C-alpha cells in the first residue's frame, strides 16, 4: 500500500429547505401521471426527503435550459454552504488549499461549479481543479481517493472536496418507466464537503487507502442518459443482484492490498442507495443487519443524495461515536465499485 494517510480536517453536509414525506412524493407522482396511485405499504410514509423546489414544480415539464438554470440556482447555494462550513470547521485557511475536487452528476455545466466557488471562497487562483461528473453515486468516495492521491504527492498541501446533487430536477413527467418512478422515490437533494490534509495524528477521520473496481457487465444497470428534455435515469431492478455477485471479491482484493481482511473492519459506511442496494451489500459481505443501521437511517431521513450521500453517512457515524476501521462503499455507473478504508478515532 502506498505510504501516507490523509486527515479529514473538516466535514459538512447541507440540505435544501423543502421537505416531503414519501407518501407526499407518491401522491405527487400520481397527479403527474393523471391517475390515483395504489397506497404505499408498511412504514414508507414516515420517511423524509429534501428538495430544492416544491413537489408541484418538480413534477412539471421543463426544457433542458430550464433544468440547467434551476440546477445552477440551487447547486451554487448548497455547494457554497458546505464548502464554507467545512473550511471553517477545518481551521485551514482558504489560501492553503492546493486542489479543489468538485463532484456532481445531476447537472451539466461548463465551466464546472468549482470555477465560480474559487473566488467566492477566497481560494488562490492557482489552485488545481478536478471536476468529477460521470461516476454518479460513487463520485464522493472516488473524490476521497483522488484527494488521497494528491496528498501523497503533496503532503504539505490541503484538498477541498465537495459533492452537490439536485436529482429531483432530473424527474421526467413523460417518462413512464419504472426506472423513473423508482428514482423519484429514492433520490433527494443534498451536498457534502470535506477538507483533507496530511495525517497529523489529530482525532477524527483518517483516510488510509482507496480503490476502485469496474464490473463491465453492470454498465447497463445504472446511470443517466442525456436526451431531449434532460437527463433520463437508468436504474435496473437487476442492480442488487449484480452488486451481490461482485462486491465480495472486490472488497477482499481491496483489503488484501492493505494487509487486512473483512474481519478486521469495525464498521461499514455504505452509500445510502436504497433498501435493496443496502440489503445486497449486507448479503454480499455477510454482515449483521445492525452493521448497516447508519446507512439505513440516513436513507430514511434524507434519501439518496447520489455522490453526496456518503458524507451524510460518515457524519452520522462520527456523531454516533463510531470508532475503529471503517470501510466506505459506494456504487456508480460502469458498474463502478468505489472503496475507501478509513479510521475514526
C-alpha positions as CSV (number, residue, x, y, z in Angstrom):
1,X,0.0,0.0,0.0
2,X,1.4,3.5,-0.9
3,X,2.6,5.4,2.2
4,X,0.8,8.4,3.5
5,X,-2.6,8.9,5.0
6,X,-5.0,11.9,4.9
7,X,-6.7,13.5,7.8
8,X,-10.3,14.8,7.4
9,X,-9.8,18.2,9.0
10,X,-13.4,19.3,8.4
11,X,-16.6,17.9,7.2
12,X,-20.1,19.3,6.5
13,X,-23.4,18.4,4.9
14,X,-26.3,20.6,3.8
15,X,-29.9,20.0,2.7
16,X,-32.3,22.3,0.9
17,X,-35.2,23.7,3.0
18,X,-38.2,22.0,1.4
19,X,-39.2,18.6,2.9
20,X,-41.8,16.0,1.9
21,X,-42.7,12.6,3.2
22,X,-42.6,9.6,0.8
23,X,-46.4,9.5,0.9
24,X,-46.5,13.1,-0.4
25,X,-44.0,12.2,-3.1
26,X,-46.1,9.2,-4.1
27,X,-49.2,11.3,-4.3
28,X,-47.5,13.9,-6.4
29,X,-46.3,11.2,-8.8
30,X,-49.9,10.1,-9.2
31,X,-51.0,13.7,-10.0
32,X,-48.2,14.0,-12.5
33,X,-49.4,10.7,-14.2
34,X,-53.0,11.7,-14.1
35,X,-54.1,8.7,-12.0
36,X,-54.5,7.6,-8.4
37,X,-51.6,5.6,-7.2
38,X,-52.0,2.5,-5.0
39,X,-51.4,3.1,-1.3
40,X,-47.9,2.5,-0.1
41,X,-47.4,-0.4,2.2
42,X,-45.6,-0.5,5.6
43,X,-43.9,2.5,7.2
44,X,-42.6,4.1,4.0
45,X,-44.7,7.2,4.5
46,X,-42.7,8.1,7.6
47,X,-39.5,8.6,5.5
48,X,-38.4,12.2,4.6
49,X,-37.0,13.7,1.5
50,X,-35.4,17.1,0.9
51,X,-36.0,19.0,-2.3
52,X,-34.7,22.2,-3.8
53,X,-38.2,23.1,-5.2
54,X,-41.8,22.3,-4.2
55,X,-43.1,19.0,-5.4
56,X,-45.6,20.6,-7.7
57,X,-42.8,22.4,-9.5
58,X,-40.6,19.3,-9.7
59,X,-43.4,17.3,-11.4
60,X,-43.8,19.9,-14.3
61,X,-42.2,19.5,-17.7
62,X,-39.1,21.6,-18.2
63,X,-36.7,22.1,-21.1
64,X,-33.0,21.3,-20.8
65,X,-32.3,25.0,-20.5
66,X,-34.8,25.4,-17.6
67,X,-33.3,22.3,-15.9
68,X,-29.8,23.8,-16.2
69,X,-30.9,27.2,-14.8
70,X,-32.6,25.5,-11.8
71,X,-29.6,23.3,-11.2
72,X,-27.3,26.3,-11.2
73,X,-29.5,28.3,-8.9
74,X,-29.7,25.6,-6.2
75,X,-26.4,23.8,-6.6
76,X,-24.5,27.1,-6.2
77,X,-26.1,27.8,-2.9
78,X,-25.6,24.3,-1.4
79,X,-22.1,23.9,-2.7
80,X,-21.0,27.3,-1.2
81,X,-22.7,26.5,2.1
82,X,-21.0,23.1,2.6
83,X,-17.6,24.4,1.5
84,X,-17.7,27.4,3.8
85,X,-18.7,25.2,6.8
86,X,-16.1,22.5,6.1
87,X,-13.4,25.1,5.8
88,X,-14.5,26.8,9.0
89,X,-14.5,23.5,10.9
90,X,-11.1,22.5,9.5
91,X,-9.3,25.7,10.6
92,X,-7.4,25.5,7.2
93,X,-7.0,28.9,5.5
94,X,-8.5,29.1,2.0
95,X,-5.1,30.2,0.7
96,X,-3.7,26.8,1.8
97,X,-6.0,24.8,-0.4
98,X,-4.0,23.2,-3.3
99,X,-6.7,21.2,-5.0
100,X,-10.5,21.6,-5.4
101,X,-12.4,18.4,-6.3
102,X,-16.0,19.1,-7.3
103,X,-18.4,16.2,-7.8
104,X,-21.8,16.4,-9.4
105,X,-23.7,14.3,-11.9
106,X,-27.2,15.9,-11.9
107,X,-26.4,19.0,-13.9
108,X,-24.2,19.6,-16.9
109,X,-22.4,22.9,-16.8
110,X,-19.1,24.2,-18.3
111,X,-17.2,25.6,-16.5
112,X,-17.9,23.4,-13.5
113,X,-19.2,24.8,-10.2
114,X,-15.7,25.0,-8.7
115,X,-14.8,27.8,-11.1
116,X,-17.4,30.0,-9.5
117,X,-16.6,28.9,-6.0
118,X,-12.9,29.6,-6.1
119,X,-13.1,33.4,-6.0
120,X,-16.1,33.3,-3.7
121,X,-14.3,31.2,-1.1
122,X,-11.1,33.2,-1.3
123,X,-9.1,30.3,-2.8
124,X,-5.9,31.1,-4.7
125,X,-6.4,31.4,-8.5
126,X,-3.5,28.9,-8.9
127,X,-5.5,26.2,-7.2
128,X,-5.7,22.9,-9.1
129,X,-9.2,21.8,-10.2
130,X,-10.7,18.3,-10.7
131,X,-14.3,18.2,-11.7
132,X,-15.9,14.7,-11.5
133,X,-19.3,14.0,-13.2
134,X,-19.7,10.6,-14.7
135,X,-19.2,8.5,-11.6
136,X,-22.7,9.1,-10.2
137,X,-23.3,7.9,-6.7
138,X,-19.8,6.6,-6.5
139,X,-18.3,10.1,-7.1
140,X,-18.0,11.1,-3.4
141,X,-15.8,8.1,-2.5
142,X,-13.9,8.5,-5.8
143,X,-13.3,12.1,-4.8
144,X,-11.8,10.9,-1.5
145,X,-9.5,8.6,-3.4
146,X,-8.2,11.4,-5.7
147,X,-7.7,13.6,-2.7
148,X,-5.6,10.9,-1.1
149,X,-3.5,10.5,-4.2
150,X,-2.9,14.3,-4.3
151,X,-1.8,14.4,-0.7
152,X,0.6,11.5,-1.1
153,X,2.3,13.6,-3.8
154,X,2.0,16.9,-2.0
155,X,1.7,16.1,1.7
156,X,2.2,19.8,2.7
157,X,-0.9,20.9,0.9
158,X,-4.7,20.6,1.5
159,X,-7.7,19.5,-0.5
160,X,-11.2,20.8,-0.6
161,X,-13.7,18.2,-1.9
162,X,-17.4,18.9,-2.3
163,X,-20.3,16.9,-3.8
164,X,-23.6,18.6,-4.7
165,X,-26.6,16.9,-6.3
166,X,-30.1,18.0,-7.3
167,X,-31.5,14.8,-8.7
168,X,-35.1,15.9,-8.2
169,X,-34.7,18.2,-11.2
170,X,-34.0,15.2,-13.4
171,X,-37.5,13.8,-13.0
172,X,-39.2,13.3,-16.4
173,X,-43.0,13.6,-16.2
174,X,-43.4,12.0,-19.6
175,X,-41.2,9.0,-18.8
176,X,-43.5,6.2,-17.7
177,X,-40.7,3.7,-17.0
178,X,-40.3,2.0,-13.7
179,X,-36.7,3.4,-13.5
180,X,-38.1,7.0,-13.5
181,X,-40.7,6.1,-10.8
182,X,-38.3,4.4,-8.5
183,X,-35.7,7.2,-8.9
184,X,-38.4,9.7,-7.8
185,X,-39.0,7.8,-4.6
186,X,-35.3,7.1,-3.8
187,X,-33.3,10.2,-4.7
188,X,-33.3,13.5,-2.9
189,X,-31.2,16.7,-3.0
190,X,-28.2,17.5,-0.8
191,X,-24.5,18.3,-0.6
192,X,-21.4,17.3,1.4
193,X,-17.8,18.6,1.7
194,X,-14.6,17.7,3.4
195,X,-11.2,19.3,3.8
196,X,-8.3,16.8,3.6
197,X,-4.8,17.4,4.9
198,X,-1.8,15.4,5.9
199,X,-2.3,13.0,8.8
200,X,-1.2,14.9,11.8
201,X,-2.5,12.5,14.5
202,X,-5.5,14.6,15.4
203,X,-8.7,12.8,16.4
204,X,-11.4,12.3,13.8
205,X,-11.5,10.6,10.4
206,X,-8.3,9.4,8.7
207,X,-8.3,8.2,5.1
208,X,-5.8,5.4,4.7
209,X,-6.4,3.6,1.4
210,X,-8.8,3.8,-1.6
211,X,-9.5,1.8,-4.7
212,X,-12.0,1.1,-7.4
213,X,-13.2,-2.0,-9.3
214,X,-15.0,-1.9,-12.6
215,X,-17.7,-4.5,-13.3
216,X,-18.3,-4.0,-17.1
217,X,-21.3,-6.3,-17.2
218,X,-23.0,-3.9,-14.9
219,X,-22.8,-0.9,-17.2
220,X,-26.4,-1.1,-18.4
221,X,-27.9,-1.2,-15.0
222,X,-27.1,2.2,-13.6
223,X,-26.6,5.7,-15.0
224,X,-28.1,8.7,-16.8
225,X,-28.7,9.4,-20.5
226,X,-28.8,13.0,-21.7
227,X,-31.8,13.1,-24.0
228,X,-34.4,15.6,-25.2
229,X,-35.8,17.2,-22.1
230,X,-32.9,16.4,-19.9
231,X,-31.3,13.5,-18.0
232,X,-33.2,10.2,-18.1
233,X,-32.3,7.8,-15.3
234,X,-31.3,4.2,-15.8
235,X,-31.9,2.2,-12.6
236,X,-32.3,-1.6,-13.3
237,X,-34.1,-3.9,-11.0
238,X,-31.2,-6.3,-11.5
239,X,-28.7,-3.9,-10.0
240,X,-28.8,-5.5,-6.5
241,X,-28.1,-8.9,-8.0
242,X,-25.1,-7.5,-9.8
243,X,-23.8,-5.9,-6.6
244,X,-24.3,-9.1,-4.6
245,X,-22.4,-11.1,-7.2
246,X,-19.3,-8.9,-7.5
247,X,-18.9,-6.9,-4.3
248,X,-17.3,-9.5,-2.0
249,X,-14.4,-10.3,-4.4
250,X,-13.8,-6.6,-4.9
251,X,-13.7,-5.9,-1.2
252,X,-11.5,-8.9,-0.4
253,X,-8.9,-7.8,-3.0
254,X,-9.0,-4.2,-1.8
255,X,-8.5,-5.1,1.8
256,X,-5.7,-7.6,0.9
257,X,-3.8,-4.8,-0.6
258,X,-3.9,-3.0,2.8
259,X,-2.9,-6.2,4.6
260,X,-6.4,-6.7,6.1
261,X,-9.4,-9.0,6.0
262,X,-13.1,-8.2,6.3
263,X,-12.9,-9.5,9.9
264,X,-10.6,-6.6,10.7
265,X,-13.2,-4.0,9.7
266,X,-15.2,-2.5,12.7
267,X,-17.9,-0.7,10.7
268,X,-19.2,-0.3,7.1
269,X,-20.2,3.0,5.7
270,X,-22.4,2.0,2.8
271,X,-23.8,4.6,0.4
272,X,-27.5,5.1,1.2
273,X,-28.6,3.9,-2.2
274,X,-31.9,2.5,-1.0
275,X,-33.1,-0.6,0.9
276,X,-32.5,-3.1,-1.9
277,X,-28.9,-1.9,-2.5
278,X,-28.1,-1.8,1.2
279,X,-29.6,-5.3,1.6
280,X,-27.4,-6.5,-1.3
281,X,-24.3,-5.1,0.3
282,X,-25.2,-6.8,3.5
283,X,-25.7,-10.2,1.8
284,X,-22.5,-9.9,-0.3
285,X,-20.4,-9.2,2.8
286,X,-22.3,-11.4,5.2
287,X,-22.9,-8.6,7.5
288,X,-25.2,-8.5,10.6
289,X,-28.2,-6.2,9.8
290,X,-27.2,-3.8,12.5
291,X,-23.9,-3.2,10.7
292,X,-25.7,-1.1,8.1
293,X,-28.0,0.7,10.5
294,X,-26.4,4.1,9.9
295,X,-26.8,3.8,6.1
296,X,-30.5,2.8,6.6
297,X,-31.1,5.7,9.0
298,X,-29.5,8.2,6.6
299,X,-31.7,6.9,3.7
300,X,-34.8,7.1,5.9
301,X,-34.1,10.6,6.9
302,X,-32.5,12.1,3.8
303,X,-32.9,9.8,0.9
304,X,-30.2,9.0,-1.6
305,X,-28.3,12.3,-2.4
306,X,-26.2,10.5,-5.0
307,X,-22.5,11.3,-4.7
308,X,-23.1,13.4,-1.6
309,X,-24.8,10.6,0.3
310,X,-21.6,9.0,1.7
311,X,-20.8,12.2,3.6
312,X,-24.1,12.1,5.4
313,X,-23.3,8.5,6.5
314,X,-19.7,9.4,7.6
315,X,-21.0,12.5,9.5
316,X,-23.7,10.4,11.3
317,X,-21.1,7.8,12.2
318,X,-18.9,10.5,13.8
319,X,-21.9,11.8,15.7
320,X,-22.7,8.3,17.0
321,X,-19.1,7.9,18.2
322,X,-18.3,5.0,15.9
323,X,-14.6,4.0,16.4
324,X,-12.1,1.9,14.6
325,X,-11.6,0.9,10.9
326,X,-14.4,1.8,8.6
327,X,-14.9,0.5,5.1
328,X,-16.7,3.1,2.9
329,X,-18.6,1.7,-0.2
330,X,-20.3,3.5,-3.0
331,X,-21.5,2.3,-6.4
332,X,-21.5,4.3,-9.6
333,X,-22.3,3.8,-13.3
334,X,-19.9,1.4,-15.0
335,X,-20.7,-0.6,-12.8
336,X,-18.0,1.1,-10.6
337,X,-17.4,-0.1,-7.1
338,X,-15.7,2.7,-5.1
339,X,-14.0,1.8,-1.8
340,X,-12.2,3.7,0.9
341,X,-10.5,2.4,4.1
342,X,-10.9,5.0,6.9
343,X,-10.3,5.1,10.6
344,X,-12.3,7.1,13.2
345,X,-10.5,7.8,16.5
